[in-house]
Amino acid sequence: MGEEDMNERYMPLAATIVVFLAIYAFGAAAYNNFLSTLVFGDLLTDNAFVIIAAIGATFVILSGGIDLSVGSMIGFVSVAMAALDAQGWHPLLSALLLVSFGAVFGGAMGALIDACDIQPFILTLAAMFLLRGLCFVITLDSLPINHPFVAAFSDWRIPLPGDGRLSASALLMLAALAAGIVLAHFTRFGANVYAIGGDRNSARLMGAPIRRTMIQVYGLGGFYGALAGVAYAFYTGSGYPLAAVGVELDAIAAVVLGGTLLTGGVGYVAGTLFGGLIQGTIQTLITFDGRLTSWWTKIVIGALLFFFITAQRSIMRSTALMRHPA
Amino acid sequence: MQTAKVELIGISKNFPGVVALDNVDIAFQPGEVHALLGENGAGKSTLIKIMTGALSRDAGAVLINGKPVELDSPAAAQAVGIGAVYQEVNLIPSLSVAANLTLERQPRRFGFISWRKAAEDARVALKRLDVSIDVERPLGSYSLAIQHLVAIARALREDTQVLVLDEPTASLDAREVERLFAILRDLKARGLAIVFITHFLDQVYQIADRITVLRNGRRVGAGPTSALPQVELVSLMLGHELQAVEERRPPAEAKAEGEPVLSVKELGAKRVMAPFDLELRAGDVLGLAGLLGSGRTETAKLVFGASAADSGAIRVDGKPVSIRSPRQAIRLGIGFCPEDRKREGLMLELTVRENIILALQTKRGWLRLLSAAEQEKIASDMIRALGIATPDADKPVGQLSGGNQQKVILARWLVSNPRVLILDEPTRGIDVGAHAEIVALIRRLCAEGMALLVASSELDEIVAFSTRVAVLRDRRKVAEISGAKIERDDIVQAIAAP
């Protein structure tokens, strides 16, 4: 209400948006065709599945946990989609089944983490190996998805002004993002996630349902992971057992670049979109440049991540967000 | 006589190896401030956690207006009108004030939270305490005093009957305390029962109408504040539990002569402990007496290098030394048994043998490892010498009783043959028999020429083994009593003196 200084909780998000705009402005200044709806539309499409997975990871990280099983979940879902396609299933039906599987699988992880007091890192690592192994049980090779619906899905698009277009993948991602924002910021579930991530013990004493929320958080993570797998399968039109290896780490990087604290309790779902787009934009820039290999993307993202976590740390120190009554 | 709003009857609670509460009765009357007092480990926190649904009880009943209620969760306690502000954890600093005040009771429209309405609710709740702040900002950006008031505002609902405050004034300055007390008096006038836990005795006399004193999980005293003068209160808090040891003094001034083994000059740390002097000779037992928060543990830790001093000098055998870490202290022949043996002293998963050889190994350095046979011999010698009740040396320490765990820590230091041994609350949470054995052991070590510094909240114990007593109050050494003058009453007077 007419305050001079900004609420400190918005600072990490603001920093993310500033970095994204700076990188984008750099691209626009350096390359002729960079500032176009075509490039932007493709940016959304190409990064859709990573961002979808990262939205789920945002909830998990906000709660103070971590989910390493996301990449394997994407791989597993894409392979299962292809296998069910070979059995004559309609892709929408198998998508529905697999997304439900993802939610239940994630929920089971959440229940185990809370009930047995297991480190989320190690449990989701186990889940990562389990799901990746299951991919190879289904097939050792890449399987095509031949159903005409998949081709129709990837051809369908809304034209944007200029020569750009908004693909179905991008729309799916934006819808997932909108749902994530509403869940995080306008439901009691979301409020409890922030509370548990902020201070689990206090949240319990304040009457927040810990067990239920943990199941829901990891269930949501699994749901978004499986949804990312569906987007990936539609995007590539195939299932491949080695698909999306390491994407869980890209997702975590997107969350952190998006201004969410790894220790939990602080961050915004919308930030994750920008975190994902920052990674995508750096990739695009390096493609535009043409002289560097795509591995330079990783190097730049590594440097940015390092910069971000140190900057966040000092913001946190100065505003005492982490301070606790003695 | 009014009906008690909340009565706790025969409450008992056991933790592994410790009796936290033993058949405690207490009743909280409406319109009264009830001070709950006791030393660390007396059971205050356990009692209020049971009454606020954060812990389950092993036995007993909670009655509200005479009717038994089940309090199996914090939410259940809130539902029957019991609100609490806990000491260490209360709210979530990263969330906004409004989110903290409305967690799990946010106003919703069509299933979605209305943050505008939530902020309004928050402002109304704070208004009741005369606090007016921007509720959108994170709680952590406000001072601790404001954070405390927000916590109280959360605990206070329209239907709150009992408000429990655990050490609410520990981090407040005098002006903030006055403000809090004004609020408490106002709430009291509205008919609330207020349970006030503190270690500041002057505050008890300022605000409390009634006092209950807990000691080692038992109720040792209760009554209206006017009927309990401060000296009697201190005496109650410091306990009378040493019947098992006969009133025999150590051979007074027999051995404690010659050069001091350890001498401390003007040692202190800002906000922790005012500079103090201590001298320990071979055969000395210097008791550290004082109430909770007087600086007993702080003194012990400063001498041992476990917390950093910012002034003062330490001499060992007359030579100036620098002790900046426990490691240096151990190498100089100083041993330390901490107050919280589970958290700071023992490796509960390691075996009795491994725990016993730990300090000796540290002293020797890791290049000169003790052989398995040596370890075995040292451990079994100690188990025999101290009478540690364990089937063998390879049992994990976590499975022993409290008294035996304490003996394992003592054994650890004894095998490294220290010149100075610092014990912080060596008899905390152990049963009466083991208690007497530990006291006898302290006397024996003293007779063998060791110098000991022993902090204890039990006056009778201090009187029984000390050759000299340093009295602490408000983080300051206020007196030193020696020789024949060591009497319980003198120490109580020194502690309670204004």
HADDOCK unambig.tbl for C-alpha pairs under 7 A between the chains (distance, minus, plus):
assign (segid A and resid 7 and name CA) (segid B and resid 137 and name CA) 6.06 0.50 0.50
assign (segid A and resid 186 and name CA) (segid B and resid 112 and name CA) 5.22 0.50 0.50
assign (segid A and resid 186 and name CA) (segid B and resid 113 and name CA) 4.79 0.50 0.50
assign (segid A and resid 187 and name CA) (segid B and resid 112 and name CA) 5.29 0.50 0.50
assign (segid A and resid 187 and name CA) (segid B and resid 113 and name CA) 5.50 0.50 0.50
assign (segid A and resid 188 and name CA) (segid B and resid 104 and name CA) 6.56 0.50 0.50
assign (segid A and resid 188 and name CA) (segid B and resid 113 and name CA) 6.99 0.50 0.50
assign (segid A and resid 195 and name CA) (segid B and resid 92 and name CA) 6.49 0.50 0.50
assign (segid A and resid 195 and name CA) (segid B and resid 95 and name CA) 6.98 0.50 0.50
assign (segid A and resid 198 and name CA) (segid B and resid 92 and name CA) 5.74 0.50 0.50
assign (segid A and resid 198 and name CA) (segid B and resid 94 and name CA) 5.78 0.50 0.50
assign (segid A and resid 199 and name CA) (segid B and resid 92 and name CA) 5.70 0.50 0.50
assign (segid A and resid 202 and name CA) (segid B and resid 89 and name CA) 5.54 0.50 0.50
assign (segid A and resid 202 and name CA) (segid B and resid 90 and name CA) 5.43 0.50 0.50
assign (segid A and resid 202 and name CA) (segid B and resid 91 and name CA) 5.60 0.50 0.50
assign (segid A and resid 202 and name CA) (segid B and resid 92 and name CA) 6.51 0.50 0.50
assign (segid A and resid 205 and name CA) (segid B and resid 54 and name CA) 6.67 0.50 0.50
assign (segid A and resid 205 and name CA) (segid B and resid 74 and name CA) 5.84 0.50 0.50
assign (segid A and resid 206 and name CA) (segid B and resid 74 and name CA) 6.88 0.50 0.50
assign (segid A and resid 207 and name CA) (segid B and resid 74 and name CA) 5.65 0.50 0.50
assign (segid A and resid 207 and name CA) (segid B and resid 75 and name CA) 5.05 0.50 0.50
assign (segid A and resid 207 and name CA) (segid B and resid 104 and name CA) 6.96 0.50 0.50
assign (segid A and resid 208 and name CA) (segid B and resid 104 and name CA) 6.24 0.50 0.50
assign (segid A and resid 265 and name CA) (segid B and resid 94 and name CA) 6.36 0.50 0.50
assign (segid A and resid 266 and name CA) (segid B and resid 94 and name CA) 6.49 0.50 0.50
assign (segid A and resid 319 and name CA) (segid B and resid 141 and name CA) 6.11 0.50 0.50
assign (segid A and resid 320 and name CA) (segid B and resid 140 and name CA) 5.85 0.50 0.50
assign (segid A and resid 320 and name CA) (segid B and resid 141 and name CA) 5.87 0.50 0.50
assign (segid A and resid 321 and name CA) (segid B and resid 93 and name CA) 5.95 0.50 0.50
assign (segid A and resid 321 and name CA) (segid B and resid 94 and name CA) 5.17 0.50 0.50
assign (segid A and resid 321 and name CA) (segid B and resid 138 and name CA) 6.90 0.50 0.50
assign (segid A and resid 321 and name CA) (segid B and resid 140 and name CA) 4.84 0.50 0.50
assign (segid A and resid 321 and name CA) (segid B and resid 141 and name CA) 6.21 0.50 0.50
assign (segid A and resid 322 and name CA) (segid B and resid 93 and name CA) 6.27 0.50 0.50
assign (segid A and resid 322 and name CA) (segid B and resid 94 and name CA) 6.33 0.50 0.50
assign (segid A and resid 322 and name CA) (segid B and resid 140 and name CA) 6.66 0.50 0.50
assign (segid A and resid 323 and name CA) (segid B and resid 93 and name CA) 6.52 0.50 0.50
assign (segid A and resid 323 and name CA) (segid B and resid 140 and name CA) 5.76 0.50 0.50
assign (segid A and resid 324 and name CA) (segid B and resid 93 and name CA) 6.25 0.50 0.50
assign (segid A and resid 324 and name CA) (segid B and resid 140 and name CA) 6.86 0.50 0.50
assign (segid A and resid 325 and name CA) (segid B and resid 88 and name CA) 6.76 0.50 0.50
assign (segid A and resid 325 and name CA) (segid B and resid 144 and name CA) 5.87 0.50 0.50
assign (segid A and resid 326 and name CA) (segid B and resid 88 and name CA) 5.95 0.50 0.50
assign (segid A and resid 326 and name CA) (segid B and resid 171 and name CA) 6.89 0.50 0.50
